[in-house]
């Protein structure tokens, strides 16, 4: 079984749940693996008792639990249930948090930790190691009678031709619809609009210090061919109901990109093809804070305003990520950035600067859970914390 264990999400983004289904779909195609179940139980959609029934009926040889940043308590509960119902089951964890601080997970009664590389290759490596402990373990730490063994090499990045896209029949869309029902949650999804999320690319060449994507997925972008993406969309629309259909029978779509990729001709083409929203990482408009960002992330207010005006003319919603507490920034400048973006018609999604490099294996669950991008650092003055919390939670 590949699953995300029951818990209250820090926030919800359906794209962050897709690895459960992509990994399961990939493993099903591998020789020697007879059956794989996939379950996202962390969408306020299942009780621990219900999961226990699934574990008992499944009698799984291996359970792979996805972990995530800011969400840690569920793994300990899962271990207790899995060990109680299936003492011989082997347990392994994978995800964004274990890629950043794998040693933190050695405290749990599990058998493996995917520390690096793509999740698919890491979990397959673990499964093959169970059959033959002499096999190499790139990107995977394992527990033996003598204790934990570190990976014996960097994790493998999966070539794009070997990716397997999720089986939409397994995705709990009804639960996702409920989590997106509140308008303030529309930074990821849209209230009342069921969306098909397609993971078209991995890797990022920009290398922002506050981001873990390039550290985990690599600095070289890997991208699915357009034809394969379109075939997946057509097949999914034929199998299930999605709301992103235009009156003309085409596909309405949205994406995340960077400001430096955008210009008026490209936005015009995107809008004509059905693009309804573009999300970009503005991060800050303060010059001092911008100077510490990669060059591709430094955009003047004038350039941003021109792109915002273009989006408004074309009817494309501009959704802007900003970071609160970014090195080099001030509270006044952060509030001014948010006010400026809104004044030109953009929507603002604020999160707090979270230095993932400060995560340490010896931290307790409470300390690790604070790395969630939703809480102001305690080092800020009380008045600054209150002002920034109002920006995140008060609207």
C-alpha positions as a Markdown table, in Angstrom:
| # | Residue | x | y | z |
|---|---|---|---|---|
| 1 | Unk | 0.0 | 0.0 | 0.0 |
| 2 | Unk | 1.1 | 3.6 | -0.8 |
| 3 | Unk | -0.8 | 6.1 | 1.3 |
| 4 | Unk | -0.9 | 9.5 | 3.0 |
| 5 | Unk | -2.0 | 8.8 | 6.6 |
| 6 | Unk | -5.0 | 10.4 | 8.3 |
| 7 | Unk | -4.3 | 13.9 | 9.6 |
| 8 | Unk | -5.5 | 17.5 | 9.5 |
| 9 | Unk | -3.6 | 19.1 | 6.6 |
| 10 | Unk | -1.6 | 22.2 | 7.3 |
| 11 | Unk | -3.2 | 23.5 | 4.1 |
| 12 | Unk | -4.4 | 21.7 | 1.0 |
| 13 | Unk | -2.9 | 21.4 | -2.4 |
| 14 | Unk | -4.1 | 18.5 | -4.5 |
| 15 | Unk | -0.9 | 18.5 | -6.5 |
| 16 | Unk | 1.1 | 17.7 | -3.3 |
| 17 | Unk | -1.1 | 14.5 | -2.9 |
| 18 | Unk | -0.4 | 13.1 | -6.4 |
| 19 | Unk | 2.8 | 11.3 | -5.5 |
| 20 | Unk | 0.7 | 8.7 | -3.7 |
| 21 | Unk | -1.0 | 7.8 | -6.9 |
| 22 | Unk | 1.9 | 8.3 | -9.3 |
| 23 | Unk | 4.1 | 6.1 | -7.2 |
| 24 | Unk | 1.5 | 3.4 | -6.9 |
| 25 | Unk | 0.9 | 3.5 | -10.7 |
| 26 | Unk | 4.6 | 3.2 | -11.3 |
| 27 | Unk | 5.1 | 0.3 | -8.9 |
| 28 | Unk | 2.3 | -1.7 | -10.5 |
| 29 | Unk | 4.3 | -1.8 | -13.7 |
| 30 | Unk | 7.4 | -3.3 | -12.1 |
| 31 | Unk | 8.2 | -7.0 | -12.4 |
| 32 | Unk | 7.5 | -9.0 | -9.3 |
| 33 | Unk | 5.1 | -6.6 | -7.7 |
| 34 | Unk | 1.7 | -8.3 | -7.7 |
| 35 | Unk | -0.7 | -5.7 | -6.3 |
| 36 | Unk | -0.5 | -2.1 | -5.1 |
| 37 | Unk | -3.3 | -0.1 | -3.4 |
| 38 | Unk | -3.2 | 3.7 | -3.2 |
| 39 | Unk | -5.0 | 5.8 | -0.6 |
| 40 | Unk | -5.0 | 9.5 | 0.3 |
| 41 | Unk | -6.5 | 9.3 | 3.8 |
| 42 | Unk | -5.4 | 12.8 | 4.8 |
| 43 | Unk | -8.2 | 14.7 | 3.1 |
| 44 | Unk | -10.5 | 14.6 | 6.1 |
| 45 | Unk | -12.1 | 11.6 | 4.5 |
| 46 | Unk | -11.3 | 8.6 | 6.6 |
| 47 | Unk | -11.0 | 7.6 | 10.3 |
| 48 | Unk | -8.2 | 5.6 | 11.8 |
| 49 | Unk | -10.7 | 2.7 | 12.4 |
| 50 | Unk | -11.5 | 2.7 | 8.7 |
| 51 | Unk | -7.9 | 2.7 | 7.8 |
| 52 | Unk | -7.4 | -0.2 | 10.2 |
| 53 | Unk | -10.0 | -2.2 | 8.4 |
| 54 | Unk | -8.1 | -1.6 | 5.1 |
| 55 | Unk | -4.8 | -2.6 | 6.7 |
| 56 | Unk | -6.3 | -5.8 | 8.1 |
| 57 | Unk | -8.0 | -6.8 | 4.9 |
| 58 | Unk | -5.0 | -5.9 | 2.7 |
| 59 | Unk | -2.4 | -7.9 | 4.8 |
| 60 | Unk | 0.2 | -5.8 | 3.0 |
| 61 | Unk | 3.9 | -6.9 | 2.7 |
| 62 | Unk | 5.0 | -3.2 | 2.5 |
| 63 | Unk | 3.3 | 0.0 | 3.5 |
| 64 | Unk | 4.8 | 3.2 | 2.1 |
| 65 | Unk | 3.7 | 6.4 | 3.9 |
| 66 | Unk | 4.1 | 9.8 | 2.3 |
| 67 | Unk | 5.4 | 12.5 | 4.6 |
| 68 | Unk | 5.3 | 16.3 | 4.1 |
| 69 | Unk | 6.7 | 19.5 | 5.4 |
| 70 | Unk | 5.0 | 20.7 | 8.6 |
| 71 | Unk | 3.0 | 17.5 | 9.0 |
| 72 | Unk | 4.7 | 14.8 | 11.1 |
| 73 | Unk | 2.4 | 13.4 | 13.8 |
| 74 | Unk | 0.5 | 11.0 | 11.6 |
| 75 | Unk | 3.5 | 8.7 | 11.0 |
| 76 | Unk | 3.8 | 7.6 | 14.6 |
| 77 | Unk | 0.1 | 6.8 | 14.7 |
| 78 | Unk | 0.3 | 4.9 | 11.4 |
| 79 | Unk | 3.2 | 2.8 | 12.8 |
| 80 | Unk | 1.2 | 1.9 | 15.8 |
| 81 | Unk | -1.7 | 0.7 | 13.7 |
| 82 | Unk | 0.4 | -1.1 | 11.1 |
| 83 | Unk | 2.5 | -2.9 | 13.7 |
| 84 | Unk | -0.5 | -3.8 | 15.7 |
| 85 | Unk | -2.4 | -5.3 | 12.8 |
| 86 | Unk | 0.5 | -6.7 | 10.8 |
| 87 | Unk | 3.7 | -7.2 | 12.8 |
| 88 | Unk | 5.6 | -8.5 | 9.7 |
| 89 | Unk | 4.7 | -5.6 | 7.4 |
| 90 | Unk | 7.7 | -3.6 | 6.3 |
| 91 | Unk | 7.3 | 0.2 | 6.6 |
| 92 | Unk | 9.0 | 2.9 | 4.6 |
| 93 | Unk | 8.4 | 6.6 | 4.4 |
| 94 | Unk | 9.0 | 9.0 | 1.5 |
| 95 | Unk | 8.2 | 12.7 | 0.8 |
| 96 | Unk | 9.4 | 16.3 | 1.0 |
| 97 | Unk | 10.3 | 16.2 | 4.7 |
| 98 | Unk | 12.4 | 13.0 | 4.6 |
| 99 | Unk | 14.2 | 14.5 | 1.6 |
| 100 | Unk | 15.2 | 17.5 | 3.8 |
| 101 | Unk | 15.9 | 15.8 | 7.1 |
| 102 | Unk | 16.0 | 12.0 | 6.8 |
| 103 | Unk | 17.6 | 11.4 | 10.1 |
| 104 | Unk | 14.5 | 12.8 | 11.9 |
| 105 | Unk | 12.6 | 9.6 | 10.9 |
| 106 | Unk | 15.1 | 7.2 | 12.5 |
| 107 | Unk | 13.2 | 7.6 | 15.8 |
| 108 | Unk | 10.2 | 5.7 | 14.3 |
| 109 | Unk | 9.7 | 2.0 | 14.2 |
| 110 | Unk | 10.0 | 1.8 | 10.4 |
| 111 | Unk | 12.3 | -0.1 | 8.1 |
| 112 | Unk | 13.3 | 2.4 | 5.4 |
| 113 | Unk | 13.5 | 6.1 | 4.6 |
| 114 | Unk | 13.6 | 7.5 | 1.0 |
| 115 | Unk | 16.2 | 10.3 | 1.5 |
| 116 | Unk | 16.8 | 11.5 | -2.1 |
| 117 | Unk | 16.0 | 11.1 | -5.7 |
| 118 | Unk | 12.5 | 10.5 | -7.1 |
| 119 | Unk | 10.0 | 8.8 | -4.9 |
| 120 | Unk | 9.3 | 6.0 | -7.4 |
| 121 | Unk | 12.9 | 5.0 | -7.7 |
| 122 | Unk | 13.4 | 5.2 | -4.0 |
| 123 | Unk | 10.5 | 3.0 | -3.1 |
| 124 | Unk | 11.4 | 0.4 | -5.8 |
| 125 | Unk | 15.0 | 0.4 | -4.4 |
| 126 | Unk | 13.6 | -0.4 | -1.0 |
| 127 | Unk | 11.4 | -3.2 | -2.2 |
| 128 | Unk | 14.2 | -4.8 | -4.2 |
| 129 | Unk | 16.5 | -4.5 | -1.1 |
| 130 | Unk | 14.0 | -6.4 | 0.9 |
| 131 | Unk | 14.4 | -9.3 | -1.5 |
| 132 | Unk | 18.2 | -9.0 | -1.7 |
| 133 | Unk | 19.9 | -7.0 | 1.0 |
| 134 | Unk | 23.2 | -7.0 | -1.0 |
| 135 | Unk | 21.7 | -4.8 | -3.6 |
| 136 | Unk | 22.8 | -1.1 | -3.9 |
| 137 | Unk | 20.5 | 1.4 | -2.0 |
| 138 | Unk | 20.9 | 4.8 | -3.8 |
| 139 | Unk | 18.9 | 7.4 | -2.0 |
| 140 | Unk | 17.5 | 5.0 | 0.6 |
| 141 | Unk | 18.4 | 4.5 | 4.3 |
| 142 | Unk | 17.4 | 1.1 | 5.8 |
| 143 | Unk | 17.2 | -0.3 | 9.3 |
| 144 | Unk | 19.0 | -3.5 | 10.1 |
| 145 | Unk | 19.8 | -5.4 | 13.3 |
| 146 | Unk | 22.8 | -3.3 | 13.6 |
| 147 | Unk | 21.0 | 0.0 | 13.3 |
| 148 | Unk | 20.4 | 2.4 | 10.5 |
| 149 | Unk | 22.5 | 2.2 | 7.3 |
| 150 | Unk | 22.8 | 5.4 | 5.2 |
| 151 | Unk | 22.2 | 5.4 | 1.5 |
| 152 | Unk | 25.2 | 4.1 | -0.5 |
| 153 | Unk | 24.7 | 6.7 | -3.2 |
| 154 | Unk | 22.5 | 9.6 | -4.4 |
| 155 | Unk | 19.0 | 8.8 | -5.2 |
| 156 | Unk | 18.0 | 8.2 | -8.9 |
| 157 | Unk | 16.0 | 10.8 | -10.9 |
| 158 | Unk | 13.5 | 9.0 | -13.1 |
| 159 | Unk | 13.7 | 9.8 | -16.8 |
| 160 | Unk | 10.5 | 11.3 | -18.1 |
| 161 | Unk | 9.7 | 8.4 | -20.4 |
| 162 | Unk | 9.4 | 6.2 | -17.3 |
| 163 | Unk | 6.9 | 8.4 | -15.4 |
| 164 | Unk | 3.5 | 6.9 | -14.9 |
| 165 | Unk | 0.6 | 9.4 | -14.4 |
| 166 | Unk | -2.0 | 8.9 | -11.6 |
| 167 | Unk | -5.0 | 6.7 | -12.1 |
| 168 | Unk | -7.9 | 9.2 | -11.5 |
| 169 | Unk | -10.2 | 6.4 | -10.3 |
| 170 | Unk | -8.2 | 6.3 | -7.1 |
| 171 | Unk | -8.2 | 10.0 | -6.3 |
| 172 | Unk | -10.8 | 11.1 | -3.7 |
| 173 | Unk | -12.2 | 14.1 | -5.7 |
| 174 | Unk | -15.3 | 14.5 | -3.5 |
| 175 | Unk | -13.1 | 15.0 | -0.5 |
| 176 | Unk | -10.9 | 17.5 | -2.4 |
| 177 | Unk | -14.0 | 19.4 | -3.5 |
| 178 | Unk | -14.9 | 19.9 | 0.2 |
| 179 | Unk | -11.4 | 21.1 | 1.1 |
| 180 | Unk | -11.5 | 23.7 | -1.8 |
| 181 | Unk | -15.1 | 24.9 | -0.9 |
| 182 | Unk | -13.8 | 27.9 | 1.1 |
| 183 | Unk | -12.9 | 30.8 | -1.2 |
| 184 | Unk | -9.7 | 31.6 | 0.8 |
| 185 | Unk | -8.4 | 28.1 | -0.3 |
| 186 | Unk | -8.7 | 29.0 | -4.0 |
| 187 | Unk | -5.0 | 29.7 | -4.2 |
| 188 | Unk | -4.6 | 26.0 | -5.0 |
| 189 | Unk | -8.1 | 25.0 | -6.2 |
| 190 | Unk | -11.2 | 26.8 | -7.2 |
| 191 | Unk | -14.4 | 26.6 | -5.2 |
| 192 | Unk | -17.1 | 24.6 | -7.0 |
| 193 | Unk | -14.8 | 23.6 | -9.8 |
| 194 | Unk | -13.4 | 20.1 | -9.9 |
| 195 | Unk | -10.0 | 20.1 | -11.5 |
| 196 | Unk | -7.7 | 17.6 | -13.1 |
| 197 | Unk | -4.2 | 18.2 | -11.7 |
| 198 | Unk | -1.5 | 17.1 | -14.2 |
| 199 | Unk | 2.1 | 16.8 | -12.9 |
| 200 | Unk | 3.9 | 17.9 | -16.2 |
| 201 | Unk | 7.4 | 18.7 | -14.9 |
| 202 | Unk | 10.0 | 18.1 | -12.2 |
| 203 | Unk | 13.1 | 20.0 | -11.4 |
| 204 | Unk | 14.0 | 23.7 | -11.4 |
| 205 | Unk | 17.1 | 25.5 | -12.6 |
| 206 | Unk | 16.4 | 28.7 | -10.6 |
| 207 | Unk | 17.6 | 27.4 | -7.2 |
| 208 | Unk | 15.9 | 29.7 | -4.7 |
| 209 | Unk | 17.5 | 29.3 | -1.2 |
| 210 | Unk | 14.1 | 29.0 | 0.5 |
| 211 | Unk | 12.8 | 26.3 | -1.8 |
| 212 | Unk | 13.4 | 22.5 | -1.6 |
| 213 | Unk | 12.1 | 21.5 | -5.0 |
| 214 | Unk | 15.4 | 21.9 | -6.9 |
| 215 | Unk | 17.3 | 20.1 | -4.1 |
| 216 | Unk | 15.0 | 17.2 | -4.3 |
| 217 | Unk | 14.1 | 17.0 | -8.0 |
| 218 | Unk | 17.3 | 18.4 | -9.5 |
| 219 | Unk | 18.3 | 21.7 | -11.2 |
| 220 | Unk | 17.5 | 20.4 | -14.7 |
| 221 | Unk | 13.9 | 20.5 | -15.7 |
| 222 | Unk | 12.3 | 17.3 | -16.9 |
| 223 | Unk | 9.0 | 17.8 | -18.7 |
| 224 | Unk | 6.4 | 15.5 | -20.2 |
| 225 | Unk | 5.8 | 15.8 | -24.0 |
| 226 | Unk | 2.8 | 17.8 | -24.9 |
| 227 | Unk | 1.1 | 14.9 | -26.7 |
| 228 | Unk | 1.3 | 12.7 | -23.6 |
| 229 | Unk | -0.2 | 15.5 | -21.5 |
| 230 | Unk | -3.0 | 16.0 | -23.9 |
| 231 | Unk | -3.7 | 12.2 | -24.2 |
| 232 | Unk | -3.9 | 12.0 | -20.4 |
| 233 | Unk | -6.3 | 14.9 | -20.2 |
| 234 | Unk | -8.5 | 13.5 | -22.9 |
| 235 | Unk | -8.6 | 10.1 | -21.3 |
| 236 | Unk | -9.3 | 11.6 | -17.9 |
| 237 | Unk | -12.2 | 13.7 | -19.2 |
| 238 | Unk | -13.7 | 10.7 | -20.8 |
| 239 | Unk | -13.6 | 8.7 | -17.6 |
| 240 | Unk | -14.7 | 11.3 | -15.0 |
| 241 | Unk | -16.4 | 14.7 | -14.5 |
| 242 | Unk | -14.3 | 17.8 | -14.4 |
| 243 | Unk | -15.5 | 21.4 | -14.6 |
| 244 | Unk | -12.7 | 23.0 | -16.5 |
| 245 | Unk | -14.4 | 22.8 | -19.9 |
| 246 | Unk | -15.1 | 26.0 | -21.9 |
| 247 | Unk | -18.3 | 26.6 | -23.8 |
| 248 | Unk | -16.4 | 25.9 | -27.0 |
| 249 | Unk | -15.6 | 22.4 | -25.8 |
| 250 | Unk | -11.9 | 23.1 | -25.1 |
| 251 | Unk | -10.0 | 22.8 | -21.8 |
| 252 | Unk | -9.7 | 25.7 | -19.4 |
| 253 | Unk | -6.4 | 25.5 | -17.6 |
| 254 | Unk | -4.1 | 27.2 | -15.1 |
| 255 | Unk | -0.4 | 26.9 | -14.3 |
| 256 | Unk | 2.5 | 28.1 | -12.1 |
| 257 | Unk | 5.5 | 29.7 | -13.7 |
| 258 | Unk | 8.0 | 32.6 | -13.1 |
| 259 | Unk | 7.7 | 36.2 | -14.1 |
| 260 | Unk | 10.8 | 36.1 | -16.3 |
| 261 | Unk | 9.1 | 33.6 | -18.6 |
| 262 | Unk | 6.1 | 35.8 | -19.2 |
| 263 | Unk | 5.5 | 38.6 | -21.8 |
| 264 | Unk | 2.5 | 39.9 | -23.6 |
| 265 | Unk | 2.7 | 37.7 | -26.7 |
| 266 | Unk | 3.0 | 34.5 | -24.6 |
| 267 | Unk | 0.1 | 35.6 | -22.2 |
| 268 | Unk | -2.0 | 36.3 | -25.3 |
| 269 | Unk | -1.4 | 32.9 | -26.7 |
| 270 | Unk | -2.0 | 31.3 | -23.3 |
| 271 | Unk | -5.3 | 33.1 | -22.9 |
| 272 | Unk | -6.5 | 32.1 | -26.4 |
| 273 | Unk | -5.8 | 28.5 | -25.6 |
| 274 | Unk | -8.0 | 28.6 | -22.4 |
| 275 | Unk | -5.6 | 29.7 | -19.7 |
| 276 | Unk | -7.7 | 31.3 | -16.9 |
| 277 | Unk | -5.1 | 31.8 | -14.2 |
| 278 | Unk | -1.3 | 32.2 | -13.9 |
| 279 | Unk | 0.5 | 31.8 | -10.5 |
| 280 | Unk | 3.9 | 33.4 | -10.1 |
| 281 | Unk | 6.4 | 33.7 | -7.3 |
| 282 | Unk | 6.8 | 37.4 | -6.8 |
| 283 | Unk | 8.2 | 36.8 | -3.3 |
| 284 | Unk | 8.9 | 40.5 | -2.6 |
| 285 | Unk | 9.1 | 43.9 | -4.3 |
| 286 | Unk | 11.6 | 45.3 | -1.8 |
| 287 | Unk | 14.9 | 46.0 | -3.6 |
| 288 | Unk | 17.2 | 44.9 | -0.8 |
| 289 | Unk | 15.3 | 41.6 | -0.4 |
| 290 | Unk | 15.2 | 41.1 | -4.1 |
| 291 | Unk | 18.9 | 41.5 | -4.4 |
| 292 | Unk | 19.3 | 38.3 | -2.4 |
| 293 | Unk | 17.1 | 36.3 | -4.7 |
| 294 | Unk | 18.3 | 34.5 | -7.9 |
| 295 | Unk | 18.4 | 36.9 | -10.9 |
| 296 | Unk | 15.4 | 35.2 | -12.5 |
| 297 | Unk | 13.3 | 36.2 | -9.5 |
| 298 | Unk | 14.2 | 39.9 | -9.5 |
| 299 | Unk | 11.4 | 41.8 | -11.2 |
| 300 | Unk | 10.8 | 45.6 | -11.1 |
| 301 | Unk | 7.4 | 47.0 | -10.1 |
| 302 | Unk | 7.1 | 48.5 | -13.5 |
| 303 | Unk | 7.5 | 45.1 | -15.3 |
| 304 | Unk | 5.2 | 43.5 | -12.9 |
| 305 | Unk | 2.6 | 46.2 | -13.4 |
| 306 | Unk | 2.7 | 45.8 | -17.2 |
| 307 | Unk | 2.2 | 42.0 | -16.9 |
| 308 | Unk | -0.6 | 42.5 | -14.4 |
| 309 | Unk | -2.3 | 44.9 | -16.8 |
| 310 | Unk | -1.9 | 42.4 | -19.7 |
| 311 | Unk | -3.5 | 39.7 | -17.6 |
| 312 | Unk | -6.4 | 42.0 | -16.7 |
| 313 | Unk | -7.0 | 42.8 | -20.4 |
| 314 | Unk | -6.9 | 39.1 | -21.3 |
| 315 | Unk | -9.2 | 38.0 | -18.4 |
| 316 | Unk | -6.4 | 35.9 | -16.8 |
| 317 | Unk | -6.3 | 35.9 | -13.0 |
| 318 | Unk | -2.8 | 36.7 | -11.7 |
| 319 | Unk | -2.1 | 34.8 | -8.5 |
| 320 | Unk | 1.0 | 35.9 | -6.7 |
| 321 | Unk | 3.0 | 34.1 | -4.0 |
| 322 | Unk | 4.8 | 36.4 | -1.6 |
| 323 | Unk | 7.1 | 35.4 | 1.3 |
| 324 | Unk | 6.8 | 37.1 | 4.7 |
| 325 | Unk | 10.0 | 37.4 | 6.7 |
| 326 | Unk | 12.3 | 37.0 | 3.7 |
| 327 | Unk | 15.9 | 37.9 | 4.5 |
| 328 | Unk | 16.5 | 41.5 | 3.6 |
| 329 | Unk | 12.8 | 42.4 | 3.9 |
| 330 | Unk | 10.9 | 44.5 | 6.4 |
| 331 | Unk | 7.4 | 44.2 | 7.8 |
| 332 | Unk | 6.5 | 47.5 | 6.3 |
| 333 | Unk | 7.9 | 46.6 | 2.9 |
| 334 | Unk | 6.1 | 43.2 | 2.9 |
| 335 | Unk | 2.8 | 44.9 | 3.7 |
| 336 | Unk | 3.5 | 47.4 | 0.9 |
| 337 | Unk | 4.2 | 44.5 | -1.5 |
| 338 | Unk | 0.9 | 42.9 | -0.8 |
| 339 | Unk | -0.9 | 46.2 | -1.1 |
| 340 | Unk | 0.7 | 47.0 | -4.4 |
| 341 | Unk | -0.1 | 43.6 | -5.9 |
| 342 | Unk | -3.8 | 43.9 | -4.9 |
| 343 | Unk | -3.9 | 47.5 | -6.2 |
| 344 | Unk | -3.1 | 46.3 | -9.7 |
| 345 | Unk | -5.7 | 43.5 | -9.5 |
| 346 | Unk | -3.6 | 40.5 | -8.5 |
| 347 | Unk | -4.5 | 38.0 | -5.9 |
| 348 | Unk | -2.0 | 37.4 | -3.1 |
| 349 | Unk | -1.0 | 34.2 | -1.5 |
| 350 | Unk | 1.3 | 34.9 | 1.5 |
| 351 | Unk | 3.4 | 32.3 | 3.4 |
| 352 | Unk | 6.2 | 32.7 | 5.9 |
| 353 | Unk | 9.9 | 32.3 | 5.1 |
| 354 | Unk | 10.8 | 28.8 | 6.2 |
| 355 | Unk | 14.6 | 28.0 | 6.3 |
| 356 | Unk | 14.4 | 24.3 | 5.7 |
| 357 | Unk | 18.2 | 24.0 | 6.0 |
| 358 | Unk | 17.6 | 24.7 | 9.8 |
| 359 | Unk | 15.8 | 21.4 | 10.2 |
| 360 | Unk | 17.8 | 19.1 | 12.4 |
| 361 | Unk | 17.4 | 15.3 | 13.0 |
| 362 | Unk | 17.3 | 15.8 | 16.8 |
| 363 | Unk | 14.3 | 18.1 | 16.8 |
| 364 | Unk | 11.1 | 16.9 | 18.3 |
| 365 | Unk | 7.8 | 16.7 | 16.4 |
| 366 | Unk | 6.6 | 20.0 | 17.7 |
| 367 | Unk | 9.7 | 21.8 | 16.5 |
| 368 | Unk | 9.6 | 20.2 | 13.1 |
| 369 | Unk | 5.9 | 20.9 | 12.7 |
| 370 | Unk | 6.6 | 24.7 | 13.0 |
| 371 | Unk | 8.3 | 24.5 | 9.6 |
| 372 | Unk | 4.9 | 24.9 | 8.0 |
| 373 | Unk | 5.0 | 28.3 | 6.3 |
| 374 | Unk | 1.9 | 29.4 | 8.2 |
| 375 | Unk | 3.4 | 30.7 | 11.5 |
| 376 | Unk | 5.6 | 33.7 | 12.0 |
| 377 | Unk | 9.1 | 33.1 | 13.4 |
| 378 | Unk | 9.3 | 33.8 | 17.1 |
| 379 | Unk | 12.3 | 36.1 | 16.5 |
| 380 | Unk | 10.0 | 38.8 | 15.1 |
| 381 | Unk | 8.7 | 41.5 | 17.4 |
| 382 | Unk | 5.2 | 40.9 | 18.6 |
| 383 | Unk | 3.7 | 43.8 | 16.6 |
| 384 | Unk | 5.4 | 42.5 | 13.4 |
| 385 | Unk | 4.1 | 39.0 | 14.0 |
| 386 | Unk | 0.6 | 40.3 | 14.5 |
| 387 | Unk | 0.7 | 42.4 | 11.4 |
| 388 | Unk | 2.0 | 39.5 | 9.3 |
| 389 | Unk | -0.4 | 37.0 | 10.8 |
| 390 | Unk | -3.2 | 39.3 | 9.9 |
| 391 | Unk | -2.0 | 39.2 | 6.3 |
| 392 | Unk | -2.0 | 35.4 | 6.3 |
| 393 | Unk | -4.9 | 34.4 | 8.5 |
| 394 | Unk | -7.1 | 37.6 | 8.8 |
| 395 | Unk | -8.5 | 37.8 | 5.3 |
